[in-house]
Amino acid sequence: MARRDFQKKQGGVRLSDFQKQTKAAPKPIYVLLGTDLYLLDQGRRAVRRQVLADADPGMALLELGGEEAVLADVLDALRTPPFLAPRRLVIIREAEKFFGQKGGGEEEEDAEAARGDPSTRLGVALSASKGDGKKVREAILRYLDAPASTGSLCLEVASWNESTNLAKRVAEVGCLIRCEIIDPNLLPRWLQTETRERYHKTLTYAAAQMLLEYLGADMAALLAAIDALALFTESATVIDAPDVDSVIARGHHERVWALCDAVAERRIPAALELLDAFWAEGMVAPQIVGLLRPTFRQLIRTKALARRMSLDAAMAQAGVFYGAQDRVRRALAAFSDDHLAGAYQALVDADLEAKTTPERRLAMEALVHRLCRPEAARNAGVASRSTT
């Protein structure tokens, strides 16, 4: 019931449901809503299947970036009869740039005239770049009043205001496809299914959780990790947490949390000893900072969310998966708000210093001191400014 209510309230259709519409008639306009590259790619493929069927995309598909798309060209392509294909499909990626930077010639009639005269076309393109996007929306709305019988437009956007006239028109004659992760807690099972279907291997639940802890909900990155793990495990039929630790975390999973504990408890000698272990394995400063930043960023997000909801709910919303929840509880109990914020700021500063400072080892040792006692570094900075 909750999921049906969510979908009705949000409007549109989930990608997984759209992919099942194998016999649906093509629509004049589609909107792919989302930011995940993998899901957008899957949405793009599903739209192509529905619009072009088995036709050669080279004969019927035009893909444009939002910055390069010009209204006259888009309308011209939509109205041009397809060759050796049932329809013509125009896909505009990052369509916000199409609407925001191409204001739209001043009227659709200008776009019509521009199709026949190259010099006029140039003038329309130049004038379009000066607009605020309103004219483009109006022109697309007019097009949708009488769309080409053999043309389909697909817009890829990161956000979509359903109260606009264009959004309402899309709901009437087209399709809004939500390329979003509805429930992050389903991702471990999805990873297990993908591993089984792609490589006939079993990914343990603990391994799936560890992947999500390190890579988050970036589905393209998760699938790339599965590819690497399948290669690493060779003939083995099971991929377990130690494999993820070796390939993705490079054996540093437990050490990162041990360093986090040492920082929370302000144990500088213990933190320096863990830093030495990273150096001994050949890691360089940017890699060490890169391991620590996601952990501290997730702690800050969870702590902020926990101010207005239960800790369990905050961890779920922050993407903390089951295998890391005990560690997160322990860390949040040990860190004060100021200490956690100061430690993360130290990591942000160290990220730049590690790439520009020749003495990177010294920079990392200074980082450990700042992580354990950020207020000391802050007070030193205030004192320094007061004397200048």
Stockholm file with secondary structure:
# STOCKHOLM 1.0

chainA/1-388         MARRDFQKKQGGVRLSDFQKQTKAAPKPIYVLLGTDLYLLDQGRRAVRRQVLADADPGMALLELGGEEAVLADVLDALRTPPFLAPRRLVIIREAEKFFGQKGGGEEEEDAEAARGDPSTRLGVALSASKGDGKKVREAILRYLDAPASTGSLCLEVASWNESTNLAKRVAEVGCLIRCEIIDPNLLPRWLQTETRERYHKTLTYAAAQMLLEYLGADMAALLAAIDALALFTESATVIDAPDVDSVIARGHHERVWALCDAVAERRIPAALELLDAFWAEGMVAPQIVGLLRPTFRQLIRTKALARRMSLDAAMAQAGVFYGAQDRVRRALAAFSDDHLAGAYQALVDADLEAKTTPERRLAMEALVHRLCRPEAARNAGVASRSTT
#=GR chainA/1-388 SS CHHHHHHHHHCSEEHHHHTTCTTCCCCSEEEEECCCHHHHHHHHHHHHHHHHTTSCHHHHEEEEETTTCCHHHHHHHHHSCCSSSSCEEEEEESHHHHHHHCCCCSSHHHHHHHTTCHHHHHHHHHHHTTSCSHHHHHHHHHHHHSCCTTEEEEEEESCCCTTSHHHHHHHHHSEEEECSCSCGGGHHHHHHHHHHHHHSCEECHHHHHHHHHHHTTCHHHHHHHHHHHHHHHTTCSEECHHHHHHHTSTTCHHHHHHHHHHHHTTCHHHHHHHHHHHHHTTCCHHHHHHHHHHHHHHHHHHHHHTTSSCHHHHHHHTTCCGGGHHHHHHHHHHCCHHHHHHHHHHHHHHHHHHHHCSCHHHHHHHHHHHHHCHHHHHHHHHHHHHTC
#=GC SS_cons         CHHHHHHHHHCSEEHHHHTTCTTCCCCSEEEEECCCHHHHHHHHHHHHHHHHTTSCHHHHEEEEETTTCCHHHHHHHHHSCCSSSSCEEEEEESHHHHHHHCCCCSSHHHHHHHTTCHHHHHHHHHHHTTSCSHHHHHHHHHHHHSCCTTEEEEEEESCCCTTSHHHHHHHHHSEEEECSCSCGGGHHHHHHHHHHHHHSCEECHHHHHHHHHHHTTCHHHHHHHHHHHHHHHTTCSEECHHHHHHHTSTTCHHHHHHHHHHHHTTCHHHHHHHHHHHHHTTCCHHHHHHHHHHHHHHHHHHHHHTTSSCHHHHHHHTTCCGGGHHHHHHHHHHCCHHHHHHHHHHHHHHHHHHHHCSCHHHHHHHHHHHHHCHHHHHHHHHHHHHTC
//
